[in-house]
């Protein structure tokens, strides 16, 4: 779903949501954190800035629009993101497949 750009928190975040920690061409998503309803470029950005521990999204809330594409400014539900085969369904920009190793930090497994 195409939407207006959202504010993405983090360390040295650019317009494509790349940050000081993850800034390859494919590091272009931000995730809204369940615990604070705030988009962060990555878990490291959240942990540096927030005064609370991160919480994972429970499975029953995977319909929540919580993943933001920094390329086209679309917001995806967690379900859409997990099913998209590392490509934005709106603009076809490639997402970093390595992000899957961090899913447990964001989403209930």
N, C-alpha and C positions, 0 to 999 in steps of 0.2 A: 504494500500500500504506500504510494507516494505521499510524503508529508513534508511539512516545512522543516528546515534544519532545526535540530535540537541542540541544546547546550550539552557538551560532553566534558565532564571533569577529568582531570588527570595532569600528569607532568608533561609539559611541552606538547600538548595535543594540537594537531593541525586540523585543517578543514576536512580532511579525509579520515579523521579519528585515529591517526597514527600517533603514538606517544613516544616518550623517552625510552620505554622498555621494549616496545614492539613497533617497528616502523618499516617493515618490508612493503613491497608493492601490494601484497595480499592482506596486510594487517589493516583492514578497513572496516571493522565492525566495532561497535560499542555495545555494552550490555547494561540494561537497567538493573540495578541491584535490588533484590527483594527487600533487603533490610532498610534501605533509605530512599527508595523510589527515585534514585539518581543514576543517570547514565555515566559510566566510567569507561575509559578506553581499554582498561585491563584490570585484573585483580590486584596487581601491584600498585597501580594508581589508587585504587580504592583503599588498600591497606595503608598507604602512605598518608592519605588525606582524611579518612574517616576515623572517628573516635570510637568505633564499635567493630566487632567482627562481622565479616560478610556472612550472609545467609544464602542458602541455595533455594532455587525455585522448586516447590513441590510439584510432582507430576500433574496433580489436579489443576494446576494453574499454568500449564504449558500453552494455553490459548492466549495468554497475556502478550500484548505487543511489547516485547522487551529487548529486541535486537535491532540495532540501527545500522544501516549501510551508509558508510561515510562517502561512498561514491555517488549514489543517486538520492540519498536522504529518505529512503524508504524505511519504514519500521515493520519488522516481521514479528510474527508470533514466535514463541520458542519452538512450537511444533514445526512451523514453516522453516525456520532456520535449521533445525536438526535434520529435516528431510531434503534440504536443498542441494545436496551433493557438492558443497563448497563453492556454490555459485549463486549470486543474488538472483532471485526469481524475477525481479523487476528490471535490472539493467544488465544482467549476465556477467557482472564483474566477478573475478575470481576471489574467493575467500581463502585464507590460509588453512590448509588441511591440518596443520599442526595444532590448531586450536582445539581439536578433538581431545587432545591429551589433557586439556584443562576443563572439560565439560563438568567433571565432578565438583569443581570449585564454584560453579554457577547453577547447575541443574541437578535435581535428584536423579540418581542412577538406578 
